């Protein structure tokens, strides 16, 4: 009796299920591999999917199933050891497994062409062939034939570079039928040695203790929270642990939160290790990403540095995961598949039984709570490495300052003294553009984005009003749209306007502005970093791109222009993020042998937040913040999720969430389900946005409720009219 085979395939559709197909007509079931890309018919179109299982059972009648068209790659492109991890995270985030898998692959993986580049090889197919008889008049062909014949196994073109024009000779031998070509992709780890270069710095006693403790756990899963103040030498601990892992024949993954931090971090790794390195981030071209991905799959990358998407890299012998600045919001994907790279890295490390290190000077409250509960091992680096000392912090009261200037007179004087000492100063303002508002002096009318009902930012250099929510831009009006007056004035300060003030206050001084507007071009940020490293006094002005992770030895002064932005945010995490940002940006000052000073401008100098943070440090702030979260039953003392809905008609989005909320009202015994409300930014890109916040002290009960809510949502008629999604463990409530 002939066995009937069925293929279970994951497709990149929003449907949270797999699809059953029949094998191809003339295809051998044995040749199909789990993790291969398979081209299948889907409705009236064709889709590329991933083969998950070959089975003899299907819940669907055989005559109702379609056959797959073909396999697109000769070998598996997703290691089968990673498939259980992908299934686990798809279940956790209640997301389509097919979409999760294709998130992990290069951008053109959905195309119906081979994703892998195969090496062409040749080998002798007629061992009885006598070169003396048939190739007497072709000595070059004869020599090449003998070379191939004497080699063990197939020979690639790179191995025949001693012959002139070897490809022509190979084609001639192939036409005579004495050699045959084949294609090969080596997906086995090559165990190539990564050479160590450079000298190892002398470690502090705290660094040595951290290194010793983590080294003792390199053979099994353990999560370490490496809490080290800025400049304490966390990166050096990472590098020495990576060296240990590489010596064991394994690979290391080092994640950074943002592209801006990746070049400098990769340079540190390059200065220590000579070869078999890779760097991955979203600014790479599709071709570069594909080539790097194949190198990783072939085992040619021993150390990979990357941003959040690098967590999916198919490293076959992964031995260590390091997540630098683990608290950073950038590790959370905010659209599509909304995963946390930090959290799924922990799942991966647990599945592969390897250690993971979470490093930060300002750990997230979730990580601190896990350390308190002994789920993570807390290791502290309390002092700066070398002779560097922690900078001194000073508050500048802005209530009596001239409001026409963003930088106070006292801060201007401090900057002058730093420049006279041939040092660098950094001014931080997390607001780009010239000013956040263009206002009419007569009637007070403010120009708003028509698509978002949000104030448009004035960009003076481009003569544009630009919405920083939907990127919509329009020319600056010549008169007020409300009253017709021509007196339109910028209100407030962005980096572009502060740059203008600094240029007037410090003529002839090199001033470098670092924000999204000045770093749009490829390689622009790296060029600015090179300028910063050149000797001489400079003023750096930037957004959070420059606030963390960077090490500038000659930078001794940091000024925070507006520290009040996060004090009154609608998100319950606002003060946590503000504390982390202030500590991180302050940590850029005085990282070498020169003393550092930090000046924070505020209109709220008596606010309890500043008193707690600067008298008791981040540790004191975090203790107080955790107590407040516990009292409110907010994360990390509960688990949370957020349903978001948006529609061109506000009533549709609101009605969908309210209908689902009301239908599940009797199933909330262990659940706190708040009423659906408008999002803090209610209108964006011509869509009205509503959200429904849900939390529970029991993670299992929360996910059971989410499963019911999703099924109810999908069946509601409005779900096909309204854009909606579920965000598990949301990090941004806006």
Legacy VTK file of the C-alpha trace (Angstrom):
# vtk DataFile Version 3.0
C-alpha trace
ASCII
DATASET POLYDATA
POINTS 734 float
0.000 0.000 0.000
1.386 3.398 -1.029
1.839 5.864 1.843
0.089 9.204 1.409
2.246 12.119 2.480
1.135 15.581 3.496
3.196 18.746 3.957
2.494 21.298 6.683
3.604 24.715 5.510
3.767 28.139 7.203
2.771 31.001 4.914
3.370 34.759 5.379
-0.287 35.638 5.927
-2.007 37.119 9.015
-3.812 33.795 9.556
-2.490 32.130 12.697
-2.421 28.583 11.336
-0.412 26.295 9.093
-1.596 24.980 5.716
-1.657 21.393 4.419
-0.475 20.572 0.890
0.392 17.502 -1.159
3.980 16.844 -2.337
4.814 17.726 -5.960
3.779 15.141 -8.558
7.230 13.889 -9.468
9.000 15.044 -6.314
10.592 12.582 -3.914
9.365 13.196 -0.380
12.828 12.297 0.941
14.387 15.216 -0.915
12.207 17.784 0.841
13.806 19.168 4.006
12.235 20.790 7.043
13.001 24.519 6.879
13.029 24.650 3.062
11.199 27.379 1.181
8.323 25.916 -0.835
6.360 27.646 -3.615
2.624 26.881 -3.297
-0.654 27.888 -4.961
-2.740 30.071 -2.637
-6.133 31.179 -3.892
-5.566 32.748 -7.299
-1.940 33.593 -6.569
1.250 31.859 -5.469
3.044 32.246 -2.149
6.402 31.227 -0.750
6.172 29.264 2.495
8.368 27.300 4.892
8.088 23.511 5.210
7.442 22.649 8.873
6.534 18.984 8.817
6.169 15.896 6.594
3.328 13.764 7.911
1.001 10.921 6.932
-2.048 12.590 8.507
-4.164 15.575 7.578
-7.491 16.768 8.978
-8.473 17.817 5.457
-9.555 15.289 2.815
-6.790 14.538 0.318
-8.936 15.422 -2.700
-9.438 18.931 -1.319
-5.717 19.658 -1.024
-3.501 21.272 -3.649
-0.007 20.183 -4.594
2.997 22.351 -3.918
4.650 23.757 -7.026
8.310 23.217 -6.143
11.047 23.631 -3.565
12.888 26.922 -4.082
16.163 25.976 -2.385
18.049 22.705 -2.460
18.628 22.790 1.277
16.952 23.989 4.443
17.454 27.719 5.048
16.187 27.717 8.646
18.007 25.374 11.044
15.487 22.840 12.389
16.871 23.498 15.889
15.389 27.016 15.701
11.880 26.009 14.601
10.636 25.234 18.154
11.819 28.720 19.190
9.966 30.348 16.302
6.794 28.431 17.214
7.140 29.483 20.847
7.455 33.192 20.085
4.607 33.037 17.534
2.390 31.537 20.246
3.542 34.058 22.860
2.825 37.090 20.675
-0.326 35.479 19.157
1.110 36.111 15.713
1.171 34.196 12.439
4.068 31.698 12.431
4.587 32.309 8.710
5.029 36.054 9.244
7.388 35.396 12.165
9.570 33.098 10.027
9.773 35.555 7.140
10.672 38.349 9.561
13.790 36.296 10.283
14.795 35.946 6.619
16.356 38.458 4.198
13.898 40.942 2.621
13.594 39.128 -0.738
12.879 35.703 0.811
9.237 35.839 -0.354
10.300 35.924 -4.009
10.050 32.679 -5.976
13.773 32.516 -6.710
16.588 30.708 -4.954
17.669 32.625 -1.889
21.099 31.008 -1.705
24.106 31.420 -3.988
25.567 28.046 -4.812
29.206 27.410 -5.668
29.762 25.613 -8.981
32.172 22.665 -8.718
33.593 20.089 -11.082
34.652 16.466 -10.695
35.798 13.648 -12.954
32.924 11.531 -14.264
35.011 9.123 -16.393
37.884 7.732 -14.359
38.947 5.408 -17.219
39.594 8.317 -19.524
43.186 8.400 -20.778
44.547 11.915 -21.189
47.516 10.740 -23.286
45.257 9.665 -26.154
42.456 12.238 -26.311
44.213 15.350 -25.046
47.569 15.049 -26.807
46.919 18.242 -28.709
45.472 20.050 -25.658
48.189 20.075 -22.984
46.380 22.753 -20.927
43.191 20.677 -20.826
45.211 17.608 -19.950
46.955 19.362 -17.074
43.650 20.669 -15.713
42.040 17.231 -16.013
44.902 15.616 -14.072
44.626 18.310 -11.396
40.915 17.606 -10.908
41.447 13.847 -11.054
44.093 13.951 -8.311
41.938 16.023 -5.942
39.665 14.350 -3.422
36.094 15.326 -4.127
34.662 18.187 -6.227
36.875 21.170 -7.099
35.709 24.811 -7.087
36.860 27.555 -9.458
38.800 29.327 -6.686
41.002 26.226 -6.293
42.062 26.378 -9.973
43.405 29.942 -9.994
46.875 28.720 -11.029
45.476 27.997 -14.521
45.014 30.758 -17.058
41.353 31.118 -18.095
40.272 27.965 -16.196
36.545 28.460 -16.940
37.120 28.061 -20.709
39.158 24.896 -20.149
36.518 23.489 -17.808
33.768 24.059 -20.377
35.832 22.297 -23.045
36.427 19.290 -20.772
32.740 19.222 -19.847
31.761 19.188 -23.549
34.000 16.140 -24.026
32.083 14.378 -21.249
35.041 13.729 -18.967
34.077 16.091 -16.112
30.688 17.122 -14.723
29.555 20.211 -12.823
27.528 20.340 -9.617
26.352 22.997 -7.165
27.079 23.065 -3.453
26.135 25.120 -0.443
28.084 24.279 2.687
25.799 24.917 5.641
28.086 23.219 8.120
30.024 25.361 10.578
33.541 25.788 9.261
35.213 26.291 12.654
37.491 28.890 11.139
39.740 30.507 13.686
38.959 34.087 14.653
42.342 35.632 15.389
42.669 37.842 18.409
44.593 41.086 17.955
45.464 44.073 20.114
46.187 44.214 23.807
43.834 43.455 26.661
43.281 46.336 29.118
43.926 45.779 32.800
40.632 44.931 34.481
39.274 46.419 37.681
38.559 44.054 40.551
34.811 44.319 39.800
35.384 43.457 36.131
37.513 40.445 37.089
34.833 39.222 39.508
32.113 39.622 36.838
34.231 37.772 34.281
34.964 34.929 36.696
31.317 34.426 37.651
29.970 34.430 34.096
32.776 32.172 32.771
31.696 29.518 35.270
28.286 29.315 33.521
29.270 29.301 29.826
28.073 25.728 29.330
24.406 26.203 30.246
21.559 28.707 30.321
21.803 31.506 32.841
20.720 35.130 32.559
23.109 37.719 33.994
22.093 41.328 34.580
25.362 43.257 34.312
24.555 46.572 35.971
27.515 48.888 35.524
27.594 52.664 35.759
28.460 54.503 32.545
32.174 54.082 31.814
32.583 51.079 34.130
33.884 48.824 31.349
30.937 46.574 30.496
32.105 46.302 26.870
35.497 44.940 27.963
33.727 42.235 29.976
31.692 41.358 26.868
34.821 41.122 24.694
36.722 38.846 27.046
33.725 36.538 27.404
33.305 36.460 23.611
36.970 35.449 23.345
36.332 32.528 25.698
33.333 31.402 23.639
35.248 31.616 20.328
38.094 29.547 21.783
35.522 26.828 22.493
34.608 26.715 18.790
31.293 28.511 19.293
29.770 31.775 18.070
28.685 34.974 19.823
25.840 37.419 19.173
26.190 41.005 20.424
23.054 43.178 20.151
22.967 46.985 20.289
19.728 48.984 20.441
20.283 51.420 17.566
22.132 51.702 14.266
23.912 54.774 15.642
25.630 52.651 18.270
26.497 49.730 15.983
29.501 51.218 14.059
31.390 52.198 17.215
30.606 48.890 18.921
31.642 46.957 15.795
34.887 48.957 15.687
35.642 47.879 19.266
35.113 44.261 18.243
37.267 44.714 15.106
40.092 46.148 17.197
40.064 42.953 19.263
39.264 40.240 16.693
40.676 40.123 13.195
38.323 38.069 11.017
35.019 36.216 10.608
32.992 39.146 11.908
29.629 40.451 10.732
27.435 43.479 11.389
23.680 43.507 10.717
21.206 46.383 10.862
18.159 47.695 8.993
20.102 50.292 6.972
21.876 47.561 5.003
20.861 47.062 1.386
18.867 43.932 0.540
21.891 42.501 -1.296
24.287 43.112 1.602
21.819 41.595 4.053
21.355 38.527 1.871
25.113 37.980 1.485
25.701 38.377 5.230
22.808 36.048 6.016
24.297 33.355 3.783
27.725 33.790 5.391
26.077 33.271 8.773
24.216 30.181 7.553
27.468 28.744 6.162
29.218 29.253 9.505
31.605 31.925 8.210
30.679 34.443 10.945
31.928 33.741 14.457
30.935 37.107 15.987
27.826 38.973 14.873
27.102 42.550 15.993
23.648 43.854 15.189
20.424 45.600 16.082
17.205 43.841 17.090
16.664 41.846 13.848
20.068 40.163 14.319
18.454 38.076 17.070
17.043 35.878 14.251
20.446 35.162 12.667
20.825 31.401 11.943
24.086 31.025 13.887
24.568 27.232 13.956
26.871 27.053 16.999
25.716 29.954 19.129
27.429 29.989 22.512
26.662 33.424 24.009
24.166 36.277 23.580
24.991 39.773 24.838
22.312 42.501 24.879
23.890 45.902 25.462
21.686 48.724 26.853
19.007 46.115 27.555
16.561 48.762 28.820
16.332 50.542 25.474
12.923 50.947 23.817
14.495 50.255 20.399
14.593 46.531 21.167
10.802 46.502 20.847
9.462 46.334 17.281
6.586 48.821 17.040
4.813 47.598 13.883
4.103 44.347 12.070
5.347 41.508 14.253
5.683 43.403 17.559
8.378 41.403 19.315
10.923 42.350 21.961
14.403 41.321 20.810
15.537 41.233 24.439
12.760 38.891 25.518
12.949 36.486 22.575
16.754 36.394 22.921
16.166 35.049 26.431
13.820 32.409 24.983
16.454 31.468 22.388
19.227 31.226 24.974
17.063 29.018 27.152
16.218 26.746 24.204
19.868 26.439 23.149
21.058 26.130 26.785
23.535 29.021 26.582
24.109 32.086 28.792
22.769 35.550 28.024
24.045 38.860 29.411
21.820 41.927 29.806
24.033 44.978 30.207
22.994 48.480 31.273
23.821 51.371 33.547
20.065 51.916 33.910
18.353 48.506 33.792
14.649 48.320 33.063
12.376 47.911 36.057
11.360 44.509 34.649
14.973 43.287 34.726
15.579 44.692 38.197
12.462 42.893 39.450
13.679 39.619 37.875
17.048 40.068 39.595
15.278 40.739 42.896
13.325 37.469 42.414
16.608 35.610 41.636
15.486 34.767 38.081
18.491 36.782 36.862
21.925 36.867 38.466
22.783 40.489 39.281
26.428 41.523 38.815
27.436 45.121 39.521
30.271 47.324 38.279
30.006 50.268 40.699
33.053 52.287 39.570
34.410 53.683 36.330
37.336 51.886 34.747
40.822 53.436 34.932
41.193 56.867 36.504
37.836 58.206 35.296
35.402 59.444 37.926
31.637 59.860 37.767
30.655 63.388 36.635
29.138 65.942 39.001
25.546 66.966 38.285
24.115 70.502 38.622
20.566 71.811 38.122
20.026 75.138 36.340
16.783 76.911 37.258
15.270 78.243 34.021
12.307 80.079 35.573
14.013 83.484 35.532
16.022 83.037 32.348
15.508 84.886 29.054
12.972 82.753 27.177
14.316 83.854 23.787
17.328 81.601 24.305
17.308 77.821 24.740
20.763 77.756 26.336
21.026 79.733 29.573
23.722 82.370 30.130
25.263 80.310 32.926
25.539 77.237 30.679
27.084 79.379 27.918
29.791 80.414 30.395
30.487 76.801 31.390
30.822 75.827 27.728
33.297 78.692 27.148
35.515 77.450 29.985
35.473 73.898 28.575
36.430 75.128 25.095
39.256 77.228 26.526
40.652 74.017 28.027
40.563 72.463 24.514
37.771 70.116 25.607
34.439 69.114 24.075
30.890 69.918 25.209
27.711 68.004 24.404
24.280 69.654 24.441
21.310 67.311 24.423
17.828 68.214 23.160
15.499 65.436 22.058
13.644 67.614 19.557
14.805 68.165 15.990
13.793 70.933 13.596
13.880 74.692 14.227
10.879 74.910 16.539
8.013 72.559 17.447
5.323 75.171 16.735
4.685 78.036 14.300
2.191 80.387 15.959
0.256 83.500 14.884
1.130 86.435 17.134
-2.323 87.985 16.711
-4.808 85.139 17.248
-2.585 82.352 18.619
-3.439 79.932 15.797
-1.020 76.995 15.542
-0.414 75.157 12.281
-1.425 71.519 12.651
-1.034 68.510 10.396
-4.337 67.931 8.607
-3.766 64.177 8.706
-2.833 63.964 12.404
-4.256 67.038 14.138
-0.754 67.416 15.601
1.395 70.593 15.592
3.748 70.744 12.626
7.439 71.245 13.317
9.048 74.209 11.606
12.221 73.312 9.650
13.804 76.646 8.732
16.615 75.311 6.533
14.129 73.499 4.270
11.418 76.182 4.623
8.961 73.422 5.467
6.406 72.531 8.095
6.833 68.827 8.740
4.694 66.457 10.800
6.937 64.175 12.863
4.108 61.660 13.227
3.232 60.897 9.576
6.167 62.744 7.816
3.706 64.887 5.819
5.370 68.161 4.759
4.184 71.439 3.264
5.587 74.864 2.480
5.670 77.471 5.248
2.562 79.718 4.888
2.990 83.448 4.416
-0.061 84.319 6.514
-2.202 82.872 9.288
-4.864 80.448 8.061
-7.266 81.668 10.775
-6.983 85.486 10.713
-4.818 86.306 7.709
-2.105 88.056 9.752
1.448 87.818 8.445
3.133 87.761 11.863
3.931 84.046 12.187
6.603 83.263 14.751
8.396 80.059 15.796
7.657 79.000 19.371
9.966 76.695 21.290
13.325 75.224 20.376
14.580 72.370 18.231
18.172 71.396 17.457
18.236 73.558 14.324
17.320 76.695 16.297
19.732 75.918 19.136
22.465 75.486 16.507
21.750 79.047 15.356
22.104 80.386 18.917
25.339 78.475 19.489
26.827 79.770 16.235
26.213 83.322 17.425
27.596 82.669 20.916
30.685 80.757 19.707
31.783 82.175 16.332
34.593 80.162 14.776
33.999 77.124 17.000
33.295 73.780 15.318
29.695 72.798 16.106
28.384 69.396 15.025
24.659 68.732 14.937
23.631 65.088 15.230
19.970 64.276 14.583
17.903 62.422 12.015
17.991 65.392 9.627
21.810 65.571 9.497
22.377 61.788 9.329
19.894 60.786 6.623
22.546 60.047 4.001
24.259 56.704 4.153
27.542 56.962 6.049
26.783 60.478 7.354
26.706 59.417 10.998
30.034 57.601 10.707
31.577 60.742 9.170
30.359 62.850 12.100
31.813 60.340 14.579
35.182 60.626 12.815
35.026 64.426 13.099
34.268 64.177 16.816
37.330 62.004 17.381
39.674 64.572 15.807
41.549 66.702 18.379
40.455 70.204 19.267
37.562 71.915 21.072
34.077 71.198 19.710
30.430 71.547 20.623
28.208 68.554 19.905
24.481 69.163 19.685
22.212 66.175 19.316
19.139 64.123 20.068
19.145 60.720 21.747
21.221 59.384 18.828
24.265 60.772 20.644
23.025 60.318 24.218
24.089 56.744 24.915
26.731 54.157 24.194
29.355 56.539 22.776
32.783 57.066 24.288
34.413 60.439 23.587
37.514 60.807 25.838
37.799 64.593 25.415
34.142 65.314 26.255
33.922 66.827 29.736
30.693 68.851 29.747
27.129 67.712 29.100
24.192 70.133 29.048
20.575 68.938 28.970
18.613 71.803 27.421
15.087 70.752 28.386
14.819 68.063 31.077
11.106 68.560 31.700
9.746 66.779 28.613
9.211 63.419 30.352
7.905 64.658 33.718
4.246 64.815 32.727
3.868 62.104 30.077
0.675 60.041 29.715
2.621 56.747 29.633
3.248 55.179 33.048
6.817 54.518 31.897
7.548 58.215 31.191
9.598 58.934 34.318
11.512 55.639 33.981
12.567 56.598 30.460
13.460 60.130 31.539
15.641 58.815 34.369
17.387 56.386 32.030
17.957 59.077 29.409
19.380 61.610 31.874
21.733 59.064 33.454
22.850 57.837 30.021
23.532 61.279 28.562
25.276 62.376 31.775
27.506 59.332 31.410
29.101 60.760 28.247
31.032 63.316 30.367
34.426 62.720 31.951
35.077 59.197 30.683
38.882 59.585 30.582
41.313 61.408 32.883
39.470 64.760 32.879
36.677 65.574 35.340
33.149 65.711 33.941
30.251 68.042 34.747
26.582 67.764 33.816
24.221 70.762 33.749
20.488 70.089 33.587
18.163 72.962 32.667
14.678 72.702 34.178
11.661 74.812 35.061
10.886 72.323 37.859
14.034 72.304 40.051
12.055 71.309 43.180
10.316 68.373 41.491
10.631 65.171 43.595
11.890 63.303 40.527
15.140 65.312 40.406
15.623 65.080 44.165
15.287 61.289 44.113
17.428 60.734 41.015
20.337 63.022 41.885
20.467 62.416 45.636
19.877 58.646 45.597
20.993 57.761 42.065
19.256 55.482 39.595
19.083 52.760 42.229
17.093 55.023 44.556
14.825 56.103 41.715
14.175 52.514 40.638
13.261 51.416 44.186
10.682 54.208 44.423
9.352 53.568 40.918
8.955 49.839 41.634
6.988 50.613 44.785
4.647 52.869 42.776
4.196 50.192 40.083
3.405 47.575 42.721
0.773 49.819 44.274
-0.873 50.332 40.866
-0.516 46.652 39.798
1.365 47.770 36.697
4.282 45.893 35.068
6.539 44.386 36.272
3.995 43.363 38.938
1.565 42.287 36.237
1.654 41.144 32.616
0.014 43.350 30.020
-1.263 43.581 26.469
-2.755 46.323 24.344
-5.320 46.034 21.561
-5.138 48.960 19.142
-7.734 49.796 16.488
-7.720 52.591 13.922
-10.122 53.674 11.246
-10.990 56.652 9.051
-14.261 56.740 11.022
-13.652 57.150 14.760
-16.889 55.340 15.679
-15.804 52.142 13.873
-12.542 51.786 15.792
-14.174 52.606 19.118
-17.183 50.314 18.502
-15.005 47.323 17.601
-13.002 47.475 20.830
-16.081 48.185 22.953
-18.005 45.294 21.384
-15.214 42.801 22.129
-14.686 44.230 25.617
-18.401 43.952 26.425
-18.731 40.408 25.069
-15.905 39.204 27.332
-17.016 41.135 30.386
-17.987 37.957 32.258
-14.613 36.277 31.715
-12.378 38.675 33.595
-12.046 36.970 36.977
-8.230 37.108 36.944
-8.006 39.955 34.432
-8.046 43.739 34.724
-9.507 44.968 31.444
-9.730 48.763 31.285
-12.348 50.473 29.141
-11.286 51.216 25.543
-10.175 54.851 25.233
-8.747 57.154 22.539
-4.964 56.862 22.122
-2.928 59.806 23.484
-2.345 60.773 19.847
-5.911 60.126 18.724
-5.594 61.015 15.047
-2.626 60.007 12.904
-2.384 59.757 9.117
-6.131 60.433 8.747
-7.049 57.534 11.017
-8.623 57.716 14.476
-6.920 55.503 17.027
-8.342 53.764 20.101
-6.754 51.296 22.493
-7.776 48.698 25.055
-5.330 47.951 27.888
-5.450 44.573 29.631
-3.277 43.232 32.447
-3.154 40.334 34.891
-0.920 39.046 37.665
-1.197 35.592 36.044
0.527 35.324 32.666
-1.303 32.097 31.731
-4.689 33.659 32.464
-3.762 36.741 30.440
-2.873 34.692 27.365
-6.025 32.584 27.727
-8.042 35.801 27.735
-6.118 37.185 24.738
-6.861 33.999 22.793
-10.594 34.440 23.429
-10.412 38.146 22.608
-8.668 37.460 19.296
-11.256 34.885 18.263
-14.061 37.301 19.159
-12.328 40.172 17.343
-11.815 38.149 14.147
-15.490 37.134 14.005
-16.818 40.677 14.454
-18.000 42.295 11.170
-16.076 45.504 11.936
-12.744 43.602 12.077
-12.694 43.529 8.258
-13.301 47.276 8.093
-10.970 48.439 10.873
-7.177 48.059 11.100
-6.354 46.456 14.435
-3.548 44.574 16.133
-2.495 43.062 19.439
0.684 44.206 21.204
1.842 41.800 23.937
4.067 43.434 26.581
3.601 46.915 25.062
6.402 49.399 25.706
4.834 52.498 24.114
1.317 53.562 25.100
1.090 56.472 22.651
LINES 1 735
734 0 1 2 3 4 5 6 7 8 9 10 11 12 13 14 15 16 17 18 19 20 21 22 23 24 25 26 27 28 29 30 31 32 33 34 35 36 37 38 39 40 41 42 43 44 45 46 47 48 49 50 51 52 53 54 55 56 57 58 59 60 61 62 63 64 65 66 67 68 69 70 71 72 73 74 75 76 77 78 79 80 81 82 83 84 85 86 87 88 89 90 91 92 93 94 95 96 97 98 99 100 101 102 103 104 105 106 107 108 109 110 111 112 113 114 115 116 117 118 119 120 121 122 123 124 125 126 127 128 129 130 131 132 133 134 135 136 137 138 139 140 141 142 143 144 145 146 147 148 149 150 151 152 153 154 155 156 157 158 159 160 161 162 163 164 165 166 167 168 169 170 171 172 173 174 175 176 177 178 179 180 181 182 183 184 185 186 187 188 189 190 191 192 193 194 195 196 197 198 199 200 201 202 203 204 205 206 207 208 209 210 211 212 213 214 215 216 217 218 219 220 221 222 223 224 225 226 227 228 229 230 231 232 233 234 235 236 237 238 239 240 241 242 243 244 245 246 247 248 249 250 251 252 253 254 255 256 257 258 259 260 261 262 263 264 265 266 267 268 269 270 271 272 273 274 275 276 277 278 279 280 281 282 283 284 285 286 287 288 289 290 291 292 293 294 295 296 297 298 299 300 301 302 303 304 305 306 307 308 309 310 311 312 313 314 315 316 317 318 319 320 321 322 323 324 325 326 327 328 329 330 331 332 333 334 335 336 337 338 339 340 341 342 343 344 345 346 347 348 349 350 351 352 353 354 355 356 357 358 359 360 361 362 363 364 365 366 367 368 369 370 371 372 373 374 375 376 377 378 379 380 381 382 383 384 385 386 387 388 389 390 391 392 393 394 395 396 397 398 399 400 401 402 403 404 405 406 407 408 409 410 411 412 413 414 415 416 417 418 419 420 421 422 423 424 425 426 427 428 429 430 431 432 433 434 435 436 437 438 439 440 441 442 443 444 445 446 447 448 449 450 451 452 453 454 455 456 457 458 459 460 461 462 463 464 465 466 467 468 469 470 471 472 473 474 475 476 477 478 479 480 481 482 483 484 485 486 487 488 489 490 491 492 493 494 495 496 497 498 499 500 501 502 503 504 505 506 507 508 509 510 511 512 513 514 515 516 517 518 519 520 521 522 523 524 525 526 527 528 529 530 531 532 533 534 535 536 537 538 539 540 541 542 543 544 545 546 547 548 549 550 551 552 553 554 555 556 557 558 559 560 561 562 563 564 565 566 567 568 569 570 571 572 573 574 575 576 577 578 579 580 581 582 583 584 585 586 587 588 589 590 591 592 593 594 595 596 597 598 599 600 601 602 603 604 605 606 607 608 609 610 611 612 613 614 615 616 617 618 619 620 621 622 623 624 625 626 627 628 629 630 631 632 633 634 635 636 637 638 639 640 641 642 643 644 645 646 647 648 649 650 651 652 653 654 655 656 657 658 659 660 661 662 663 664 665 666 667 668 669 670 671 672 673 674 675 676 677 678 679 680 681 682 683 684 685 686 687 688 689 690 691 692 693 694 695 696 697 698 699 700 701 702 703 704 705 706 707 708 709 710 711 712 713 714 715 716 717 718 719 720 721 722 723 724 725 726 727 728 729 730 731 732 733
